[in-house]
Amino acid sequence: MKCHKCRGSLEKTKTNKVFEDNILVENISAYRCKGCGELLFDEVSYNKTLKAIKSVKRKIPQKVLSKIKMVMA
Ligand SMILES: [Zn+2]
C-alpha cells in the first residue's frame, strides 16, 4: 500500500478520531505516510470501528448521547 497523494511508503500507527461530532474513538489502527504525513485508515479496522460505534449507540439512549469515548482493542 502506498500513499495516494505522494506515493510515499506507509507505516502502521494508531490514531484517535471523532465520529459524528461526539464519539471519540481511540486506538484505531491506521497508516501514516512517511512522506507527507497523510493518515489512511485500513478498511478492515475502519469497518470494525463503525460497527463498534453502531453497537454502542444501540445500547445508549439518544438523549444521553452527549459525549462518548471508545477505545478499540
Ligand atoms: Zn504521502
N, CA, C, O and the ligand as a Tripos MOL2 file, in Angstrom:
@<TRIPOS>MOLECULE
protein
  293   291    74     0     0
PROTEIN
NO_CHARGES

@<TRIPOS>ATOM
      1 N           0.8380   -1.2030    0.0000 N.3       1 MET1
      2 CA          0.0000    0.0000    0.0000 C.3       1 MET1
      3 C           0.8760    1.2570    0.0000 C.2       1 MET1
      4 O           1.8410    1.3570    0.7570 O.2       1 MET1
      5 N           0.5190    2.2130   -0.8650 N.am      2 LYS2
      6 CA          1.2860    3.4630   -0.9780 C.3       2 LYS2
      7 C           0.3590    4.6390   -0.7240 C.2       2 LYS2
      8 O          -0.8560    4.5360   -0.8980 O.2       2 LYS2
      9 N           0.9370    5.7460   -0.3160 N.am      3 CYS3
     10 CA          0.1740    6.9670   -0.1260 C.3       3 CYS3
     11 C          -0.4540    7.3980   -1.4510 C.2       3 CYS3
     12 O           0.2140    7.4060   -2.4860 O.2       3 CYS3
     13 N          -1.7400    7.7550   -1.4150 N.am      4 HIS4
     14 CA         -2.4190    8.1450   -2.6490 C.3       4 HIS4
     15 C          -2.0620    9.5620   -3.0650 C.2       4 HIS4
     16 O          -2.3660    9.9780   -4.1840 O.2       4 HIS4
     17 N          -1.4200   10.3040   -2.1740 N.am      5 LYS5
     18 CA         -1.0550   11.6850   -2.5090 C.3       5 LYS5
     19 C           0.3470   11.7680   -3.0870 C.2       5 LYS5
     20 O           0.5640   12.3400   -4.1560 O.2       5 LYS5
     21 N           1.2950   11.1850   -2.3590 N.am      6 CYS6
     22 CA          2.6840   11.3760   -2.7680 C.3       6 CYS6
     23 C           3.3830   10.0580   -3.0960 C.2       6 CYS6
     24 O           4.5760   10.0550   -3.3990 O.2       6 CYS6
     25 N           2.6700    8.9580   -3.0420 N.am      7 ARG7
     26 CA          3.2220    7.6300   -3.3100 C.3       7 ARG7
     27 C           4.3020    7.2410   -2.3110 C.2       7 ARG7
     28 O           5.0950    6.3370   -2.5760 O.2       7 ARG7
     29 N           4.3410    7.8980   -1.1930 N.am      8 GLY8
     30 CA          5.3090    7.5660   -0.1640 C.3       8 GLY8
     31 C           4.9170    6.2640    0.5260 C.2       8 GLY8
     32 O           3.7970    5.7800    0.3630 O.2       8 GLY8
     33 N           5.8420    5.7050    1.2920 N.am      9 SER9
     34 CA          5.5200    4.4620    1.9820 C.3       9 SER9
     35 C           4.7870    4.7560    3.2840 C.2       9 SER9
     36 O           4.9360    5.8270    3.8730 O.2       9 SER9
     37 N           4.0000    3.7900    3.7140 N.am     10 LEU10
     38 CA          3.1510    3.9790    4.8830 C.3      10 LEU10
     39 C           3.6540    3.1580    6.0460 C.2      10 LEU10
     40 O           4.1800    2.0590    5.8690 O.2      10 LEU10
     41 N           3.4890    3.6990    7.2370 N.am     11 GLU11
     42 CA          3.8170    2.9160    8.4210 C.3      11 GLU11
     43 C           2.5800    2.7700    9.2910 C.2      11 GLU11
     44 O           1.7290    3.6570    9.3610 O.2      11 GLU11
     45 N           2.5090    1.6180    9.9510 N.am     12 LYS12
     46 CA          1.3560    1.3600   10.8180 C.3      12 LYS12
     47 C           1.3930    2.2670   12.0280 C.2      12 LYS12
     48 O           2.4490    2.5350   12.6010 O.2      12 LYS12
     49 N           0.2070    2.7340   12.4040 N.am     13 THR13
     50 CA          0.1370    3.5810   13.5850 C.3      13 THR13
     51 C          -1.2280    3.4000   14.2370 C.2      13 THR13
     52 O          -2.0820    2.6740   13.7270 O.2      13 THR13
     53 N          -1.4150    4.0510   15.3380 N.am     14 LYS14
     54 CA         -2.7220    4.0740   16.0000 C.3      14 LYS14
     55 C          -3.1470    5.5270   16.0950 C.2      14 LYS14
     56 O          -2.3210    6.4170   16.2960 O.2      14 LYS14
     57 N          -4.4360    5.7560   15.9480 N.am     15 THR15
     58 CA         -4.8760    7.1430   15.9880 C.3      15 THR15
     59 C          -6.2320    7.2780   16.6710 C.2      15 THR15
     60 O          -6.9300    6.2900   16.8980 O.2      15 THR15
     61 N          -6.5860    8.4980   16.9890 N.am     16 ASN16
     62 CA         -7.8970    8.8050   17.5640 C.3      16 ASN16
     63 C          -8.7010    9.5800   16.5340 C.2      16 ASN16
     64 O          -8.1460   10.3730   15.7730 O.2      16 ASN16
     65 N          -9.9950    9.3530   16.5090 N.am     17 LYS17
     66 CA        -10.8260   10.0910   15.5620 C.3      17 LYS17
     67 C         -12.1980   10.3310   16.1760 C.2      17 LYS17
     68 O         -12.7380    9.4770   16.8790 O.2      17 LYS17
     69 N         -12.7490   11.5060   15.8960 N.am     18 VAL18
     70 CA        -14.0880   11.8360   16.3760 C.3      18 VAL18
     71 C         -15.0900   11.5120   15.2680 C.2      18 VAL18
     72 O         -14.9470   11.9740   14.1360 O.2      18 VAL18
     73 N         -16.0870   10.7270   15.5970 N.am     19 PHE19
     74 CA        -17.1480   10.3820   14.6710 C.3      19 PHE19
     75 C         -18.4280   11.0820   15.0900 C.2      19 PHE19
     76 O         -18.7310   11.1970   16.2780 O.2      19 PHE19
     77 N         -19.1680   11.5450   14.1040 N.am     20 GLU20
     78 CA        -20.4840   12.1440   14.3500 C.3      20 GLU20
     79 C         -20.4470   13.2100   15.4380 C.2      20 GLU20
     80 O         -21.3910   13.3420   16.2170 O.2      20 GLU20
     81 N         -19.3780   13.9560   15.4880 N.am     21 ASP21
     82 CA        -19.2080   15.1050   16.3820 C.3      21 ASP21
     83 C         -19.0050   14.7880   17.8550 C.2      21 ASP21
     84 O         -18.4160   15.5960   18.5730 O.2      21 ASP21
     85 N         -19.4730   13.6420   18.3260 N.am     22 ASN22
     86 CA        -19.4160   13.4380   19.7740 C.3      22 ASN22
     87 C         -18.9020   12.0680   20.2040 C.2      22 ASN22
     88 O         -18.9050   11.7430   21.3920 O.2      22 ASN22
     89 N         -18.4690   11.2780   19.2510 N.am     23 ILE23
     90 CA        -17.9690    9.9620   19.6150 C.3      23 ILE23
     91 C         -16.4730    9.9040   19.3300 C.2      23 ILE23
     92 O         -16.0310    9.8080   18.1850 O.2      23 ILE23
     93 N         -15.7250    9.9650   20.4090 N.am     24 LEU24
     94 CA        -14.2750    9.8900   20.2680 C.3      24 LEU24
     95 C         -13.8430    8.4350   20.3300 C.2      24 LEU24
     96 O         -14.0900    7.7460   21.3200 O.2      24 LEU24
     97 N         -13.2060    7.9790   19.2850 N.am     25 VAL25
     98 CA        -12.7110    6.6050   19.2710 C.3      25 VAL25
     99 C         -11.1960    6.6500   19.3060 C.2      25 VAL25
    100 O         -10.5520    7.3030   18.4840 O.2      25 VAL25
    101 N         -10.6440    5.9410   20.2750 N.am     26 GLU26
    102 CA         -9.1990    5.9300   20.4270 C.3      26 GLU26
    103 C          -8.6150    4.6090   19.9720 C.2      26 GLU26
    104 O          -9.2890    3.5790   19.9620 O.2      26 GLU26
    105 N          -7.3670    4.6590   19.6020 N.am     27 ASN27
    106 CA         -6.6120    3.4480   19.3120 C.3      27 ASN27
    107 C          -7.0640    2.7340   18.0390 C.2      27 ASN27
    108 O          -7.0440    1.5050   17.9770 O.2      27 ASN27
    109 N          -7.4680    3.4900   17.0350 N.am     28 ILE28
    110 CA         -7.8410    2.8830   15.7590 C.3      28 ILE28
    111 C          -6.5710    2.5880   14.9540 C.2      28 ILE28
    112 O          -5.6760    3.4260   14.8510 O.2      28 ILE28
    113 N          -6.5160    1.4000   14.3950 N.am     29 SER29
    114 CA         -5.3720    1.0680   13.5440 C.3      29 SER29
    115 C          -5.4320    1.8890   12.2670 C.2      29 SER29
    116 O          -6.4860    1.9990   11.6420 O.2      29 SER29
    117 N          -4.3180    2.4550   11.8870 N.am     30 ALA30
    118 CA         -4.2720    3.2740   10.6740 C.3      30 ALA30
    119 C          -2.8540    3.2490   10.1250 C.2      30 ALA30
    120 O          -1.9460    2.6630   10.7140 O.2      30 ALA30
    121 N          -2.6920    3.9010    8.9830 N.am     31 TYR31
    122 CA         -1.3680    4.0320    8.3790 C.3      31 TYR31
    123 C          -1.0420    5.4980    8.2250 C.2      31 TYR31
    124 O          -1.9010    6.3030    7.8650 O.2      31 TYR31
    125 N           0.2180    5.8450    8.5000 N.am     32 ARG32
    126 CA          0.6400    7.2180    8.2810 C.3      32 ARG32
    127 C           1.7250    7.2290    7.2160 C.2      32 ARG32
    128 O           2.6520    6.4190    7.2320 O.2      32 ARG32
    129 N           1.5840    8.1740    6.2870 N.am     33 CYS33
    130 CA          2.5710    8.3010    5.2150 C.3      33 CYS33
    131 C           3.8540    8.8870    5.7790 C.2      33 CYS33
    132 O           3.8340    9.8760    6.5120 O.2      33 CYS33
    133 N           4.9810    8.2520    5.4220 N.am     34 LYS34
    134 CA          6.2640    8.7700    5.8890 C.3      34 LYS34
    135 C           6.6590   10.0250    5.1320 C.2      34 LYS34
    136 O           7.5010   10.8010    5.5850 O.2      34 LYS34
    137 N           6.0410   10.2170    3.9690 N.am     35 GLY35
    138 CA          6.3680   11.3680    3.1410 C.3      35 GLY35
    139 C           5.6250   12.6210    3.5710 C.2      35 GLY35
    140 O           6.2390   13.6100    3.9720 O.2      35 GLY35
    141 N           4.3070   12.5770    3.4860 N.am     36 CYS36
    142 CA          3.5230   13.8050    3.6990 C.3      36 CYS36
    143 C           2.7090   13.7900    4.9860 C.2      36 CYS36
    144 O           2.0710   14.7890    5.3190 O.2      36 CYS36
    145 N           2.7190   12.6800    5.7130 N.am     37 GLY37
    146 CA          2.0100   12.6390    6.9790 C.3      37 GLY37
    147 C           0.5250   12.3350    6.8620 C.2      37 GLY37
    148 O          -0.1850   12.3120    7.8670 O.2      37 GLY37
    149 N           0.0540   12.1020    5.6500 N.am     38 GLU38
    150 CA         -1.3500   11.7600    5.4220 C.3      38 GLU38
    151 C          -1.7130   10.5060    6.2210 C.2      38 GLU38
    152 O          -0.9520    9.5400    6.2820 O.2      38 GLU38
    153 N          -2.8990   10.5540    6.8280 N.am     39 LEU39
    154 CA         -3.3610    9.4280    7.6170 C.3      39 LEU39
    155 C          -4.3980    8.6350    6.8260 C.2      39 LEU39
    156 O          -5.3730    9.1900    6.3190 O.2      39 LEU39
    157 N          -4.1710    7.3450    6.7350 N.am     40 LEU40
    158 CA         -5.0970    6.4920    5.9960 C.3      40 LEU40
    159 C          -5.5930    5.3820    6.9080 C.2      40 LEU40
    160 O          -4.8300    4.7950    7.6760 O.2      40 LEU40
    161 N          -6.8720    5.1100    6.8090 N.am     41 PHE41
    162 CA         -7.4180    4.0090    7.5860 C.3      41 PHE41
    163 C          -7.4710    2.7710    6.7200 C.2      41 PHE41
    164 O          -7.8230    2.8400    5.5420 O.2      41 PHE41
    165 N          -7.1200    1.6340    7.3070 N.am     42 ASP42
    166 CA         -7.3310    0.4340    6.5140 C.3      42 ASP42
    167 C          -8.7920    0.0170    6.6710 C.2      42 ASP42
    168 O          -9.4180    0.2180    7.7120 O.2      42 ASP42
    169 N          -9.2980   -0.5630    5.6060 N.am     43 GLU43
    170 CA        -10.7300   -0.7940    5.5120 C.3      43 GLU43
    171 C         -11.2490   -1.6920    6.6260 C.2      43 GLU43
    172 O         -12.3260   -1.4580    7.1740 O.2      43 GLU43
    173 N         -10.4800   -2.7110    6.9530 N.am     44 VAL44
    174 CA        -10.9330   -3.6700    7.9580 C.3      44 VAL44
    175 C         -11.1270   -3.0020    9.3170 C.2      44 VAL44
    176 O         -12.1720   -3.1620    9.9480 O.2      44 VAL44
    177 N         -10.1340   -2.2660    9.7600 N.am     45 SER45
    178 CA        -10.2610   -1.6690   11.0910 C.3      45 SER45
    179 C         -11.2590   -0.5080   11.0800 C.2      45 SER45
    180 O         -11.8950   -0.2160   12.0930 O.2      45 SER45
    181 N         -11.3890    0.1430    9.9330 N.am     46 TYR46
    182 CA        -12.3620    1.2310    9.8460 C.3      46 TYR46
    183 C         -13.7830    0.6870    9.9530 C.2      46 TYR46
    184 O         -14.6230    1.2340   10.6670 O.2      46 TYR46
    185 N         -14.0330   -0.4000    9.2300 N.am     47 ASN47
    186 CA        -15.3620   -1.0180    9.3180 C.3      47 ASN47
    187 C         -15.6450   -1.5540   10.7170 C.2      47 ASN47
    188 O         -16.7630   -1.4610   11.2240 O.2      47 ASN47
    189 N         -14.6160   -2.1110   11.3220 N.am     48 LYS48
    190 CA        -14.7500   -2.6110   12.6890 C.3      48 LYS48
    191 C         -15.1160   -1.4700   13.6320 C.2      48 LYS48
    192 O         -15.9490   -1.6330   14.5250 O.2      48 LYS48
    193 N         -14.4960   -0.3320   13.4280 N.am     49 THR49
    194 CA        -14.7770    0.8430   14.2490 C.3      49 THR49
    195 C         -16.2220    1.3040   14.0770 C.2      49 THR49
    196 O         -16.9120    1.6020   15.0520 O.2      49 THR49
    197 N         -16.6720    1.3590   12.8120 N.am     50 LEU50
    198 CA        -18.0450    1.8010   12.5590 C.3      50 LEU50
    199 C         -19.0580    0.8480   13.1890 C.2      50 LEU50
    200 O         -20.0800    1.2750   13.7260 O.2      50 LEU50
    201 N         -18.7610   -0.4410   13.1160 N.am     51 LYS51
    202 CA        -19.6410   -1.4360   13.7350 C.3      51 LYS51
    203 C         -19.7000   -1.2420   15.2410 C.2      51 LYS51
    204 O         -20.7730   -1.3040   15.8420 O.2      51 LYS51
    205 N         -18.5540   -1.0100   15.8410 N.am     52 ALA52
    206 CA        -18.4890   -0.8150   17.2900 C.3      52 ALA52
    207 C         -19.2910    0.4170   17.6970 C.2      52 ALA52
    208 O         -19.9670    0.4140   18.7250 O.2      52 ALA52
    209 N         -19.2120    1.4640   16.8880 N.am     53 ILE53
    210 CA        -19.9680    2.6870   17.1760 C.3      53 ILE53
    211 C         -21.4640    2.4040   17.1250 C.2      53 ILE53
    212 O         -22.2240    2.8370   17.9910 O.2      53 ILE53
    213 N         -21.8700    1.6660   16.0880 N.am     54 LYS54
    214 CA        -23.2870    1.3200   15.9550 C.3      54 LYS54
    215 C         -23.7880    0.5630   17.1680 C.2      54 LYS54
    216 O         -24.8670    0.8580   17.6820 O.2      54 LYS54
    217 N         -23.0220   -0.4040   17.6280 N.am     55 SER55
    218 CA        -23.5000   -1.2190   18.7430 C.3      55 SER55
    219 C         -23.5060   -0.4180   20.0400 C.2      55 SER55
    220 O         -24.3600   -0.6380   20.8990 O.2      55 SER55
    221 N         -22.5730    0.5010   20.1880 N.am     56 VAL56
    222 CA        -22.5810    1.3760   21.3670 C.3      56 VAL56
    223 C         -23.8150    2.2740   21.3380 C.2      56 VAL56
    224 O         -24.4760    2.4740   22.3580 O.2      56 VAL56
    225 N         -24.1150    2.8110   20.1540 N.am     57 LYS57
    226 CA        -25.2580    3.7130   20.0320 C.3      57 LYS57
    227 C         -26.5810    3.0050   20.2940 C.2      57 LYS57
    228 O         -27.5280    3.6050   20.8020 O.2      57 LYS57
    229 N         -26.6360    1.7180   19.9390 N.am     58 ARG58
    230 CA        -27.8530    0.9560   20.2000 C.3      58 ARG58
    231 C         -28.1040    0.8170   21.6970 C.2      58 ARG58
    232 O         -29.2490    0.8050   22.1470 O.2      58 ARG58
    233 N         -27.0190    0.7120   22.4600 N.am     59 LYS59
    234 CA        -27.1390    0.4740   23.9010 C.3      59 LYS59
    235 C         -27.4520    1.7500   24.6720 C.2      59 LYS59
    236 O         -27.9710    1.7000   25.7870 O.2      59 LYS59
    237 N         -27.1350    2.8870   24.0730 N.am     60 ILE60
    238 CA        -27.2830    4.1470   24.7940 C.3      60 ILE60
    239 C         -28.4560    4.9390   24.2210 C.2      60 ILE60
    240 O         -28.5290    5.1420   23.0090 O.2      60 ILE60
    241 N         -29.3630    5.3820   25.0670 N.am     61 PRO61
    242 CA        -30.4870    6.1820   24.5860 C.3      61 PRO61
    243 C         -29.9980    7.4550   23.9000 C.2      61 PRO61
    244 O         -28.9810    8.0330   24.2840 O.2      61 PRO61
    245 N         -30.7320    7.8750   22.8880 N.am     62 GLN62
    246 CA        -30.3360    9.0230   22.0770 C.3      62 GLN62
    247 C         -30.0700   10.2700   22.9140 C.2      62 GLN62
    248 O         -29.1340   11.0200   22.6370 O.2      62 GLN62
    249 N         -30.9030   10.4900   23.9460 N.am     63 LYS63
    250 CA        -30.7950   11.7530   24.6810 C.3      63 LYS63
    251 C         -29.5530   11.8650   25.5550 C.2      63 LYS63
    252 O         -29.1450   12.9730   25.9050 O.2      63 LYS63
    253 N         -28.9530   10.7480   25.9090 N.am     64 VAL64
    254 CA        -27.7050   10.8650   26.6700 C.3      64 VAL64
    255 C         -26.4830   10.7030   25.7600 C.2      64 VAL64
    256 O         -25.3560   10.5350   26.2240 O.2      64 VAL64
    257 N         -26.7390   10.7580   24.4770 N.am     65 LEU65
    258 CA        -25.6460   10.6610   23.5170 C.3      65 LEU65
    259 C         -24.8680   11.9710   23.4290 C.2      65 LEU65
    260 O         -24.7350   12.5510   22.3510 O.2      65 LEU65
    261 N         -24.3660   12.4230   24.5440 N.am     66 SER66
    262 CA        -23.6570   13.6950   24.5230 C.3      66 SER66
    263 C         -22.2160   13.5030   24.0980 C.2      66 SER66
    264 O         -21.8010   13.9620   23.0330 O.2      66 SER66
    265 N         -21.4670   12.8280   24.9310 N.am     67 LYS67
    266 CA        -20.0730   12.5610   24.5720 C.3      67 LYS67
    267 C         -19.7490   11.1120   24.9090 C.2      67 LYS67
    268 O         -20.0070   10.6400   26.0160 O.2      67 LYS67
    269 N         -19.1890   10.4330   23.9500 N.am     68 ILE68
    270 CA        -18.8440    9.0380   24.1570 C.3      68 ILE68
    271 C         -17.3650    8.8570   23.8290 C.2      68 ILE68
    272 O         -16.8530    9.3990   22.8500 O.2      68 ILE68
    273 N         -16.7130    8.0980   24.6570 N.am     69 LYS69
    274 CA        -15.3200    7.7770   24.3420 C.3      69 LYS69
    275 C         -15.1850    6.2660   24.2300 C.2      69 LYS69
    276 O         -15.5980    5.5300   25.1260 O.2      69 LYS69
    277 N         -14.6230    5.8190   23.1560 N.am     70 MET70
    278 CA        -14.4220    4.3940   22.9590 C.3      70 MET70
    279 C         -12.9530    4.1210   22.7200 C.2      70 MET70
    280 O         -12.2450    4.9430   22.1390 O.2      70 MET70
    281 N         -12.5060    2.9800   23.1630 N.am     71 VAL71
    282 CA        -11.1230    2.5780   22.8880 C.3      71 VAL71
    283 C         -11.1580    1.2520   22.1520 C.2      71 VAL71
    284 O         -11.7040    0.2730   22.6610 O.2      71 VAL71
    285 N         -10.5940    1.2100   20.9850 N.am     72 MET72
    286 CA        -10.5760   -0.0140   20.2040 C.3      72 MET72
    287 C          -9.5230   -0.9690   20.7510 C.2      72 MET72
    288 O          -8.4720   -0.5550   21.2380 O.2      72 MET72
    289 N          -9.8330   -2.2510   20.6560 N.am     73 ALA73
    290 CA         -8.8970   -3.2620   21.1500 C.3      73 ALA73
    291 C          -7.6830   -3.3350   20.2270 C.2      73 ALA73
    292 O          -6.7720   -4.1280   20.4660 O.2      73 ALA73
    293 ZN          2.1060   10.8870    1.3100 Zn       74 ZN74
@<TRIPOS>BOND
     1     1     2 1
     2     2     3 1
     3     3     4 2
     4     3     5 am
     5     5     6 1
     6     6     7 1
     7     7     8 2
     8     7     9 am
     9     9    10 1
    10    10    11 1
    11    11    12 2
    12    11    13 am
    13    13    14 1
    14    14    15 1
    15    15    16 2
    16    15    17 am
    17    17    18 1
    18    18    19 1
    19    19    20 2
    20    19    21 am
    21    21    22 1
    22    22    23 1
    23    23    24 2
    24    23    25 am
    25    25    26 1
    26    26    27 1
    27    27    28 2
    28    27    29 am
    29    29    30 1
    30    30    31 1
    31    31    32 2
    32    31    33 am
    33    33    34 1
    34    34    35 1
    35    35    36 2
    36    35    37 am
    37    37    38 1
    38    38    39 1
    39    39    40 2
    40    39    41 am
    41    41    42 1
    42    42    43 1
    43    43    44 2
    44    43    45 am
    45    45    46 1
    46    46    47 1
    47    47    48 2
    48    47    49 am
    49    49    50 1
    50    50    51 1
    51    51    52 2
    52    51    53 am
    53    53    54 1
    54    54    55 1
    55    55    56 2
    56    55    57 am
    57    57    58 1
    58    58    59 1
    59    59    60 2
    60    59    61 am
    61    61    62 1
    62    62    63 1
    63    63    64 2
    64    63    65 am
    65    65    66 1
    66    66    67 1
    67    67    68 2
    68    67    69 am
    69    69    70 1
    70    70    71 1
    71    71    72 2
    72    71    73 am
    73    73    74 1
    74    74    75 1
    75    75    76 2
    76    75    77 am
    77    77    78 1
    78    78    79 1
    79    79    80 2
    80    79    81 am
    81    81    82 1
    82    82    83 1
    83    83    84 2
    84    83    85 am
    85    85    86 1
    86    86    87 1
    87    87    88 2
    88    87    89 am
    89    89    90 1
    90    90    91 1
    91    91    92 2
    92    91    93 am
    93    93    94 1
    94    94    95 1
    95    95    96 2
    96    95    97 am
    97    97    98 1
    98    98    99 1
    99    99   100 2
   100    99   101 am
   101   101   102 1
   102   102   103 1
   103   103   104 2
   104   103   105 am
   105   105   106 1
   106   106   107 1
   107   107   108 2
   108   107   109 am
   109   109   110 1
   110   110   111 1
   111   111   112 2
   112   111   113 am
   113   113   114 1
   114   114   115 1
   115   115   116 2
   116   115   117 am
   117   117   118 1
   118   118   119 1
   119   119   120 2
   120   119   121 am
   121   121   122 1
   122   122   123 1
   123   123   124 2
   124   123   125 am
   125   125   126 1
   126   126   127 1
   127   127   128 2
   128   127   129 am
   129   129   130 1
   130   130   131 1
   131   131   132 2
   132   131   133 am
   133   133   134 1
   134   134   135 1
   135   135   136 2
   136   135   137 am
   137   137   138 1
   138   138   139 1
   139   139   140 2
   140   139   141 am
   141   141   142 1
   142   142   143 1
   143   143   144 2
   144   143   145 am
   145   145   146 1
   146   146   147 1
   147   147   148 2
   148   147   149 am
   149   149   150 1
   150   150   151 1
   151   151   152 2
   152   151   153 am
   153   153   154 1
   154   154   155 1
   155   155   156 2
   156   155   157 am
   157   157   158 1
   158   158   159 1
   159   159   160 2
   160   159   161 am
   161   161   162 1
   162   162   163 1
   163   163   164 2
   164   163   165 am
   165   165   166 1
   166   166   167 1
   167   167   168 2
   168   167   169 am
   169   169   170 1
   170   170   171 1
   171   171   172 2
   172   171   173 am
   173   173   174 1
   174   174   175 1
   175   175   176 2
   176   175   177 am
   177   177   178 1
   178   178   179 1
   179   179   180 2
   180   179   181 am
   181   181   182 1
   182   182   183 1
   183   183   184 2
   184   183   185 am
   185   185   186 1
   186   186   187 1
   187   187   188 2
   188   187   189 am
   189   189   190 1
   190   190   191 1
   191   191   192 2
   192   191   193 am
   193   193   194 1
   194   194   195 1
   195   195   196 2
   196   195   197 am
   197   197   198 1
   198   198   199 1
   199   199   200 2
   200   199   201 am
   201   201   202 1
   202   202   203 1
   203   203   204 2
   204   203   205 am
   205   205   206 1
   206   206   207 1
   207   207   208 2
   208   207   209 am
   209   209   210 1
   210   210   211 1
   211   211   212 2
   212   211   213 am
   213   213   214 1
   214   214   215 1
   215   215   216 2
   216   215   217 am
   217   217   218 1
   218   218   219 1
   219   219   220 2
   220   219   221 am
   221   221   222 1
   222   222   223 1
   223   223   224 2
   224   223   225 am
   225   225   226 1
   226   226   227 1
   227   227   228 2
   228   227   229 am
   229   229   230 1
   230   230   231 1
   231   231   232 2
   232   231   233 am
   233   233   234 1
   234   234   235 1
   235   235   236 2
   236   235   237 am
   237   237   238 1
   238   238   239 1
   239   239   240 2
   240   239   241 am
   241   241   242 1
   242   242   243 1
   243   243   244 2
   244   243   245 am
   245   245   246 1
   246   246   247 1
   247   247   248 2
   248   247   249 am
   249   249   250 1
   250   250   251 1
   251   251   252 2
   252   251   253 am
   253   253   254 1
   254   254   255 1
   255   255   256 2
   256   255   257 am
   257   257   258 1
   258   258   259 1
   259   259   260 2
   260   259   261 am
   261   261   262 1
   262   262   263 1
   263   263   264 2
   264   263   265 am
   265   265   266 1
   266   266   267 1
   267   267   268 2
   268   267   269 am
   269   269   270 1
   270   270   271 1
   271   271   272 2
   272   271   273 am
   273   273   274 1
   274   274   275 1
   275   275   276 2
   276   275   277 am
   277   277   278 1
   278   278   279 1
   279   279   280 2
   280   279   281 am
   281   281   282 1
   282   282   283 1
   283   283   284 2
   284   283   285 am
   285   285   286 1
   286   286   287 1
   287   287   288 2
   288   287   289 am
   289   289   290 1
   290   290   291 1
   291   291   292 2
@<TRIPOS>SUBSTRUCTURE
     1 MET1         2 RESIDUE 1 A MET
     2 LYS2         6 RESIDUE 1 A LYS
     3 CYS3        10 RESIDUE 1 A CYS
     4 HIS4        14 RESIDUE 1 A HIS
     5 LYS5        18 RESIDUE 1 A LYS
     6 CYS6        22 RESIDUE 1 A CYS
     7 ARG7        26 RESIDUE 1 A ARG
     8 GLY8        30 RESIDUE 1 A GLY
     9 SER9        34 RESIDUE 1 A SER
    10 LEU10       38 RESIDUE 1 A LEU
    11 GLU11       42 RESIDUE 1 A GLU
    12 LYS12       46 RESIDUE 1 A LYS
    13 THR13       50 RESIDUE 1 A THR
    14 LYS14       54 RESIDUE 1 A LYS
    15 THR15       58 RESIDUE 1 A THR
    16 ASN16       62 RESIDUE 1 A ASN
    17 LYS17       66 RESIDUE 1 A LYS
    18 VAL18       70 RESIDUE 1 A VAL
    19 PHE19       74 RESIDUE 1 A PHE
    20 GLU20       78 RESIDUE 1 A GLU
    21 ASP21       82 RESIDUE 1 A ASP
    22 ASN22       86 RESIDUE 1 A ASN
    23 ILE23       90 RESIDUE 1 A ILE
    24 LEU24       94 RESIDUE 1 A LEU
    25 VAL25       98 RESIDUE 1 A VAL
    26 GLU26      102 RESIDUE 1 A GLU
    27 ASN27      106 RESIDUE 1 A ASN
    28 ILE28      110 RESIDUE 1 A ILE
    29 SER29      114 RESIDUE 1 A SER
    30 ALA30      118 RESIDUE 1 A ALA
    31 TYR31      122 RESIDUE 1 A TYR
    32 ARG32      126 RESIDUE 1 A ARG
    33 CYS33      130 RESIDUE 1 A CYS
    34 LYS34      134 RESIDUE 1 A LYS
    35 GLY35      138 RESIDUE 1 A GLY
    36 CYS36      142 RESIDUE 1 A CYS
    37 GLY37      146 RESIDUE 1 A GLY
    38 GLU38      150 RESIDUE 1 A GLU
    39 LEU39      154 RESIDUE 1 A LEU
    40 LEU40      158 RESIDUE 1 A LEU
    41 PHE41      162 RESIDUE 1 A PHE
    42 ASP42      166 RESIDUE 1 A ASP
    43 GLU43      170 RESIDUE 1 A GLU
    44 VAL44      174 RESIDUE 1 A VAL
    45 SER45      178 RESIDUE 1 A SER
    46 TYR46      182 RESIDUE 1 A TYR
    47 ASN47      186 RESIDUE 1 A ASN
    48 LYS48      190 RESIDUE 1 A LYS
    49 THR49      194 RESIDUE 1 A THR
    50 LEU50      198 RESIDUE 1 A LEU
    51 LYS51      202 RESIDUE 1 A LYS
    52 ALA52      206 RESIDUE 1 A ALA
    53 ILE53      210 RESIDUE 1 A ILE
    54 LYS54      214 RESIDUE 1 A LYS
    55 SER55      218 RESIDUE 1 A SER
    56 VAL56      222 RESIDUE 1 A VAL
    57 LYS57      226 RESIDUE 1 A LYS
    58 ARG58      230 RESIDUE 1 A ARG
    59 LYS59      234 RESIDUE 1 A LYS
    60 ILE60      238 RESIDUE 1 A ILE
    61 PRO61      242 RESIDUE 1 A PRO
    62 GLN62      246 RESIDUE 1 A GLN
    63 LYS63      250 RESIDUE 1 A LYS
    64 VAL64      254 RESIDUE 1 A VAL
    65 LEU65      258 RESIDUE 1 A LEU
    66 SER66      262 RESIDUE 1 A SER
    67 LYS67      266 RESIDUE 1 A LYS
    68 ILE68      270 RESIDUE 1 A ILE
    69 LYS69      274 RESIDUE 1 A LYS
    70 MET70      278 RESIDUE 1 A MET
    71 VAL71      282 RESIDUE 1 A VAL
    72 MET72      286 RESIDUE 1 A MET
    73 ALA73      290 RESIDUE 1 A ALA
    74 ZN74       293 GROUP 0 **** ****
